[in-house]
Amino acid sequence: MKNAFLALFLASAALAQDYGPPNGTLIIVGGGNLTGTGIMETFINRAGGASAKIVVVPTAGGNKDAKGDWIVYKEEEIIAPWRKLGATNVHMLHTHDPKEADTEEFARVLRDANAVWFNGGRQWNCVDSYMNTLTYREFHKVLERGGVIGGSSAGATIQGDYLVRGAIAGSEIMMTPEPEHEHGFKFLRNSAIDQHINTRNRWDDLTQVMKKYPDFLGIGLSEGTAIIVNKDKFEVMGKWKVAIHDNTHPRQPWEKPFFVLSAGDVYNMKTRAVDKYGIGAQTPVTVNAKRP
C-alpha cells in the first residue's frame, strides 16, 4: 500500500510541473557568438559527453531560398562546429515536408538520441516542417527519457509556448496574424521566449504578448546568454542578462515592465521568484526578484 501511494505521489509530482519538462533539461540561448561562454560545452556535457548522440536541426535556417527553391543542407557543414567541440556522434535532421517528418524512417534517428539542438533562423520554418508529426512527438520523448533539448535564437523561441516573432512577413512583427504560427513546441510551457534583446533593443517587446497572455511568463534573452531549465527552475548562464516579464509582480507606473536576472541567478518559474538556494535545493527559500 505504501509503495502504491508513493508511486501515485511521484506521478502527481511529475504532472505538477507547470513550465519545464518533468524530465530532462532545456538549454535556451539568446543567440550571438557563444565562444567562451561554456554554453555549448554545457549542452554536450548534459547530453552525456563527447560520445552522446546529438541531433542537430537546421530547419529554422529556411525551407526555401530567395528563388523559392527547396534548400538542401549538407550534413558535414551542419555538424562541423560540433566536431570542433569534440562531439563524435552528431547527426543532422531536416525536412521541408511534414509528411516526411511523420514517417518512422525519418524520425528513427531520434529514438535513441541523447540530445537535440535547434539552430537559428526563423522559427516558423520549424513549425511548418514538424508540428504535430511523429518527429515532433519524438522531440518530446527525448526529454521524457531524461535527455537535453537546446537551441539558440530561433532555436530558443521554438522551445516556448506562444511563438514570438512567428510571422512570415518579418521578425519585427511580434505577434503573428497566422494562426498556424502562433505556437511553438511547448518544451517550456506557459511561456513566450524572445532573443537578441540586447543588440536589437528588444527589452520591452514582450509587453504586447503579455497583454494577450497575462498568465504566461515572458523570457527575453540577451546574446551569449542562456537559461538552463530543470523542471520549474532555471539558472542563468553566459555573458549578459535575462529579462523576465511577469504580470504577477506589482510595478510602479515609472518602472520597466520587466526585471533582470544575471549569470548565476536561479529563478523559480512556479513561484515567480529568485531562488536563494538554487536548483536541487531541498528546502527552497525565495527572495524578491531584482529590478533593473
Kinemage of the C-alpha trace (Angstrom):
@kinemage 1
@onewidth
@group {chain A} dominant
@subgroup {mainchain}
@vectorlist {calphas} color= white
{ca met a 1} P 0.000 0.000 0.000
{ca lys a 2} L 2.850 2.357 0.909
{ca asn a 3} L 4.611 1.685 -2.383
{ca ala a 4} L 1.418 2.292 -4.358
{ca phe a 5} L 0.874 5.597 -2.552
{ca leu a 6} L 4.480 6.646 -3.190
{ca ala a 7} L 4.178 5.812 -6.894
{ca leu a 8} L 0.974 7.856 -7.126
{ca phe a 9} L 2.627 10.767 -5.308
{ca leu a 10} L 5.648 10.741 -7.621
{ca ala a 11} L 3.430 10.590 -10.695
{ca ser a 12} L 1.392 13.527 -9.410
{ca ala a 13} L 4.565 15.494 -8.693
{ca ala a 14} L 5.759 14.953 -12.255
{ca leu a 15} L 2.453 16.194 -13.658
{ca ala a 16} L 2.628 19.219 -11.372
{ca gln a 17} L 5.403 20.838 -13.390
{ca asp a 18} L 3.821 23.965 -14.835
{ca tyr a 19} L 6.676 25.163 -17.049
{ca gly a 20} L 9.699 22.953 -17.599
{ca pro a 21} L 9.566 19.261 -18.522
{ca pro a 22} L 9.227 16.729 -15.657
{ca asn a 23} L 12.348 15.011 -17.006
{ca gly a 24} L 15.307 16.213 -18.984
{ca thr a 25} L 16.941 19.601 -19.442
{ca leu a 26} L 16.337 22.603 -21.681
{ca ile a 27} L 19.148 24.936 -22.727
{ca ile a 28} L 17.644 28.093 -24.219
{ca val a 29} L 20.071 30.626 -25.707
{ca gly a 30} L 19.561 34.224 -26.827
{ca gly a 31} L 21.692 33.986 -29.970
{ca gly a 32} L 25.003 35.591 -30.840
{ca asn a 33} L 28.556 34.326 -30.503
{ca leu a 34} L 28.776 31.665 -27.807
{ca thr a 35} L 32.571 31.303 -27.817
{ca gly a 36} L 33.940 31.498 -24.288
{ca thr a 37} L 30.534 31.234 -22.606
{ca gly a 38} L 30.737 27.497 -21.921
{ca ile a 39} L 27.130 27.114 -23.092
{ca met a 40} L 27.805 24.664 -25.906
{ca glu a 41} L 30.164 22.660 -23.731
{ca thr a 42} L 27.480 22.511 -21.045
{ca phe a 43} L 24.989 21.217 -23.607
{ca ile a 44} L 27.371 18.424 -24.646
{ca asn a 45} L 28.146 17.519 -21.036
{ca arg a 46} L 24.457 17.440 -20.074
{ca ala a 47} L 23.831 15.199 -23.081
{ca gly a 48} L 26.337 12.683 -21.714
{ca gly a 49} L 29.709 13.829 -23.007
{ca ala a 50} L 31.591 13.654 -26.300
{ca ser a 51} L 30.106 10.321 -27.374
{ca ala a 52} L 26.478 11.258 -26.665
{ca lys a 53} L 24.138 11.076 -29.655
{ca ile a 54} L 23.272 14.652 -30.655
{ca val a 55} L 20.767 15.506 -33.398
{ca val a 56} L 21.095 18.984 -34.940
{ca val a 57} L 18.067 20.555 -36.645
{ca pro a 58} L 18.986 23.378 -39.095
{ca thr a 59} L 15.415 23.860 -40.363
{ca ala a 60} L 14.912 27.349 -38.888
{ca gly a 61} L 17.570 28.480 -41.363
{ca gly a 62} L 14.919 28.220 -44.064
{ca asn a 63} L 12.979 25.681 -46.081
{ca lys a 64} L 13.116 27.714 -49.311
{ca asp a 65} L 15.725 30.087 -50.700
{ca ala a 66} L 15.074 33.542 -52.194
{ca lys a 67} L 14.176 31.971 -55.544
{ca gly a 68} L 11.602 29.683 -53.960
{ca asp a 69} L 13.676 26.534 -54.350
{ca trp a 70} L 13.960 23.979 -51.555
{ca ile a 71} L 17.149 24.417 -49.519
{ca val a 72} L 19.441 21.397 -49.301
{ca tyr a 73} L 21.558 21.300 -46.154
{ca lys a 74} L 24.875 19.466 -46.148
{ca glu a 75} L 25.280 17.347 -43.052
{ca glu a 76} L 29.058 17.749 -42.902
{ca glu a 77} L 28.645 21.548 -42.740
{ca ile a 78} L 25.901 21.440 -40.121
{ca ile a 79} L 27.747 19.108 -37.756
{ca ala a 80} L 31.243 20.601 -38.289
{ca pro a 81} L 31.003 23.098 -35.357
{ca trp a 82} L 30.062 20.233 -33.050
{ca arg a 83} L 33.018 18.156 -34.221
{ca lys a 84} L 35.293 21.067 -33.330
{ca leu a 85} L 33.860 20.989 -29.817
{ca gly a 86} L 34.769 17.299 -29.531
{ca ala a 87} L 31.360 15.708 -30.119
{ca thr a 88} L 31.760 12.445 -32.035
{ca asn a 89} L 28.196 11.186 -32.545
{ca val a 90} L 26.377 14.050 -34.253
{ca his a 91} L 23.614 13.772 -36.864
{ca met a 92} L 21.614 16.259 -38.924
{ca leu a 93} L 17.817 16.105 -39.153
{ca his a 94} L 15.978 18.229 -41.711
{ca thr a 95} L 12.991 18.141 -43.999
{ca his a 96} L 10.700 20.764 -45.521
{ca asp a 97} L 7.904 18.195 -45.776
{ca pro a 98} L 5.709 17.471 -42.719
{ca lys a 99} L 4.542 14.259 -44.399
{ca glu a 100} L 8.126 13.013 -44.371
{ca ala a 101} L 8.520 14.187 -40.777
{ca asp a 102} L 5.552 11.999 -39.904
{ca thr a 103} L 7.284 8.796 -41.047
{ca glu a 104} L 9.102 6.237 -38.934
{ca glu a 105} L 12.071 6.213 -41.300
{ca phe a 106} L 12.687 9.935 -40.868
{ca ala a 107} L 12.075 10.096 -37.091
{ca arg a 108} L 14.094 6.958 -36.324
{ca val a 109} L 17.309 8.892 -35.626
{ca leu a 110} L 15.607 10.444 -32.579
{ca arg a 111} L 14.657 7.119 -30.979
{ca asp a 112} L 17.947 6.781 -29.088
{ca ala a 113} L 19.129 10.402 -29.225
{ca asn a 114} L 20.525 11.908 -26.044
{ca ala a 115} L 20.046 15.489 -27.180
{ca val a 116} L 18.541 17.724 -29.877
{ca trp a 117} L 19.809 21.168 -30.878
{ca phe a 118} L 17.793 23.694 -32.934
{ca asn a 119} L 19.837 26.177 -34.976
{ca gly a 120} L 18.820 29.804 -35.528
{ca gly a 121} L 16.906 31.427 -38.372
{ca arg a 122} L 13.127 31.893 -38.478
{ca gln a 123} L 11.218 29.751 -36.014
{ca trp a 124} L 8.080 29.319 -38.137
{ca asn a 125} L 10.065 27.107 -40.529
{ca cys a 126} L 10.316 24.520 -37.751
{ca val a 127} L 6.574 24.723 -37.187
{ca asp a 128} L 5.884 24.178 -40.892
{ca ser a 129} L 8.112 21.110 -41.004
{ca tyr a 130} L 7.461 19.328 -37.708
{ca met a 131} L 4.422 20.490 -35.750
{ca asn a 132} L 2.089 17.607 -34.791
{ca thr a 133} L 4.142 14.985 -36.626
{ca leu a 134} L 5.839 11.824 -35.375
{ca thr a 135} L 9.103 13.797 -35.320
{ca tyr a 136} L 7.518 16.391 -33.034
{ca arg a 137} L 6.432 13.644 -30.643
{ca glu a 138} L 9.917 12.129 -30.716
{ca phe a 139} L 11.412 15.509 -29.756
{ca his a 140} L 9.308 15.393 -26.595
{ca lys a 141} L 10.290 11.784 -25.937
{ca val a 142} L 13.963 12.817 -25.829
{ca leu a 143} L 13.051 14.883 -22.774
{ca glu a 144} L 10.875 12.128 -21.310
{ca arg a 145} L 13.957 9.871 -21.341
{ca gly a 146} L 15.916 12.499 -19.427
{ca gly a 147} L 17.692 13.943 -22.473
{ca val a 148} L 18.539 17.516 -23.425
{ca ile a 149} L 16.969 19.923 -25.877
{ca gly a 150} L 18.728 23.166 -26.706
{ca gly a 151} L 18.747 25.913 -29.268
{ca ser a 152} L 19.822 29.466 -29.956
{ca ser a 153} L 17.950 32.473 -31.369
{ca ala a 154} L 15.031 30.949 -33.338
{ca gly a 155} L 16.078 27.679 -31.701
{ca ala a 156} L 15.286 29.328 -28.367
{ca thr a 157} L 11.904 30.773 -29.305
{ca ile a 158} L 10.660 27.496 -30.799
{ca gln a 159} L 11.001 25.902 -27.350
{ca gly a 160} L 8.319 28.120 -25.839
{ca asp a 161} L 4.524 28.004 -25.943
{ca tyr a 162} L 3.495 31.224 -27.687
{ca leu a 163} L 5.668 31.652 -30.800
{ca val a 164} L 7.125 35.147 -30.582
{ca arg a 165} L 8.007 36.694 -33.993
{ca gly a 166} L 6.283 33.859 -35.831
{ca ala a 167} L 5.047 35.976 -38.747
{ca ile a 168} L 6.326 35.052 -42.192
{ca ala a 169} L 6.356 38.738 -43.185
{ca gly a 170} L 9.237 39.587 -40.865
{ca ser a 171} L 10.871 39.166 -37.471
{ca glu a 172} L 9.955 42.714 -36.464
{ca ile a 173} L 6.323 41.561 -36.150
{ca met a 174} L 5.975 40.424 -32.559
{ca met a 175} L 2.597 38.663 -32.798
{ca thr a 176} L 1.800 36.791 -35.986
{ca pro a 177} L -1.552 37.114 -37.766
{ca glu a 178} L -1.139 33.487 -38.919
{ca pro a 179} L -2.946 31.044 -36.569
{ca glu a 180} L -0.704 28.157 -37.644
{ca his a 181} L 2.369 30.078 -36.427
{ca glu a 182} L 1.074 31.189 -33.029
{ca his a 183} L 2.559 28.337 -31.016
{ca gly a 184} L 5.952 26.734 -30.606
{ca phe a 185} L 6.880 23.241 -29.486
{ca lys a 186} L 5.981 23.809 -25.802
{ca phe a 187} L 9.057 22.199 -24.305
{ca leu a 188} L 8.743 25.146 -21.884
{ca arg a 189} L 5.037 25.558 -21.268
{ca asn a 190} L 3.076 28.701 -20.365
{ca ser a 191} L 5.857 30.853 -21.745
{ca ala a 192} L 6.892 33.189 -24.545
{ca ile a 193} L 10.611 33.375 -25.367
{ca asp a 194} L 12.321 36.271 -27.147
{ca gln a 195} L 16.000 36.557 -28.099
{ca his a 196} L 18.644 39.080 -29.216
{ca ile a 197} L 17.095 41.543 -26.772
{ca asn a 198} L 20.305 43.489 -26.196
{ca thr a 199} L 21.839 44.243 -29.601
{ca arg a 200} L 18.405 44.557 -31.244
{ca asn a 201} L 16.941 46.587 -28.360
{ca arg a 202} L 14.050 44.218 -27.738
{ca trp a 203} L 13.878 44.678 -23.972
{ca asp a 204} L 10.252 45.888 -23.921
{ca asp a 205} L 8.922 43.909 -26.875
{ca leu a 206} L 7.307 41.066 -24.914
{ca thr a 207} L 4.914 43.551 -23.283
{ca gln a 208} L 2.302 43.177 -26.040
{ca val a 209} L 2.430 39.389 -25.768
{ca met a 210} L 1.905 39.584 -22.023
{ca lys a 211} L -1.203 41.722 -22.524
{ca lys a 212} L -2.808 38.911 -24.520
{ca tyr a 213} L -1.409 36.116 -22.321
{ca pro a 214} L -1.281 37.674 -18.833
{ca asp a 215} L -0.668 34.350 -17.064
{ca phe a 216} L 2.322 33.443 -19.218
{ca leu a 217} L 5.931 34.037 -18.255
{ca gly a 218} L 7.827 36.186 -20.746
{ca ile a 219} L 11.557 35.455 -21.063
{ca gly a 220} L 13.851 37.751 -23.049
{ca leu a 221} L 17.410 36.527 -23.608
{ca ser a 222} L 20.497 38.575 -24.387
{ca glu a 223} L 23.095 37.346 -26.846
{ca gly a 224} L 25.641 34.888 -25.478
{ca thr a 225} L 23.273 34.173 -22.582
{ca ala a 226} L 21.291 31.038 -21.740
{ca ile a 227} L 18.872 29.637 -19.227
{ca ile a 228} L 19.405 26.031 -18.101
{ca val a 229} L 15.950 24.644 -17.274
{ca asn a 230} L 15.255 21.753 -14.904
{ca lys a 231} L 11.602 21.224 -14.062
{ca asp a 232} L 10.209 24.584 -12.936
{ca lys a 233} L 13.552 26.275 -12.235
{ca phe a 234} L 16.267 27.680 -14.419
{ca glu a 235} L 19.766 29.056 -13.921
{ca val a 236} L 21.183 31.919 -15.977
{ca met a 237} L 24.499 31.297 -17.727
{ca gly a 238} L 26.624 33.406 -20.058
{ca lys a 239} L 27.699 36.953 -20.897
{ca trp a 240} L 24.787 39.248 -20.135
{ca lys a 241} L 21.182 39.403 -18.877
{ca val a 242} L 17.745 37.802 -18.959
{ca ala a 243} L 14.601 39.963 -18.825
{ca ile a 244} L 11.602 38.458 -17.032
{ca his a 245} L 8.145 39.772 -17.934
{ca asp a 246} L 5.793 38.743 -15.143
{ca asn a 247} L 2.319 40.202 -14.666
{ca thr a 248} L 2.072 38.785 -11.155
{ca his a 249} L 4.767 41.215 -9.956
{ca pro a 250} L 3.287 44.585 -8.973
{ca arg a 251} L 5.034 47.545 -10.598
{ca gln a 252} L 5.023 51.267 -10.139
{ca pro a 253} L 3.966 53.331 -13.185
{ca trp a 254} L 7.543 54.511 -13.756
{ca glu a 255} L 9.084 51.048 -13.665
{ca lys a 256} L 10.012 48.945 -16.660
{ca pro a 257} L 7.616 46.046 -17.467
{ca phe a 258} L 10.322 43.504 -16.652
{ca phe a 259} L 13.024 42.702 -14.132
{ca val a 260} L 16.529 41.479 -14.851
{ca leu a 261} L 18.433 38.321 -13.951
{ca ser a 262} L 22.199 37.861 -14.243
{ca ala a 263} L 24.548 34.907 -14.687
{ca gly a 264} L 24.320 32.604 -11.672
{ca asp a 265} L 20.800 33.638 -10.696
{ca val a 266} L 18.320 30.801 -10.262
{ca tyr a 267} L 14.675 31.542 -10.924
{ca asn a 268} L 11.641 29.523 -9.836
{ca met a 269} L 9.043 29.898 -12.586
{ca lys a 270} L 6.280 28.387 -10.459
{ca thr a 271} L 6.700 30.753 -7.506
{ca arg a 272} L 7.824 33.581 -9.807
{ca ala a 273} L 10.787 34.465 -7.611
{ca val a 274} L 14.553 34.173 -7.473
{ca asp a 275} L 15.538 31.034 -5.601
{ca lys a 276} L 18.156 31.669 -2.945
{ca tyr a 277} L 19.447 28.102 -2.775
{ca gly a 278} L 19.322 27.247 -6.452
{ca ile a 279} L 18.416 24.195 -8.487
{ca gly a 280} L 18.157 20.999 -6.496
{ca ala a 281} L 17.711 22.643 -3.094
{ca gln a 282} L 15.656 20.509 -0.755
{ca thr a 283} L 14.135 23.494 1.060
{ca pro a 284} L 13.869 26.361 -1.412
{ca val a 285} L 13.742 29.852 0.019
{ca thr a 286} L 12.773 32.695 -2.307
{ca val a 287} L 13.657 36.361 -2.274
{ca asn a 288} L 12.281 39.218 -4.312
{ca ala a 289} L 13.497 39.333 -7.897
{ca lys a 290} L 15.849 42.159 -8.820
{ca arg a 291} L 14.649 45.236 -10.630
{ca pro a 292} L 16.790 46.987 -13.266
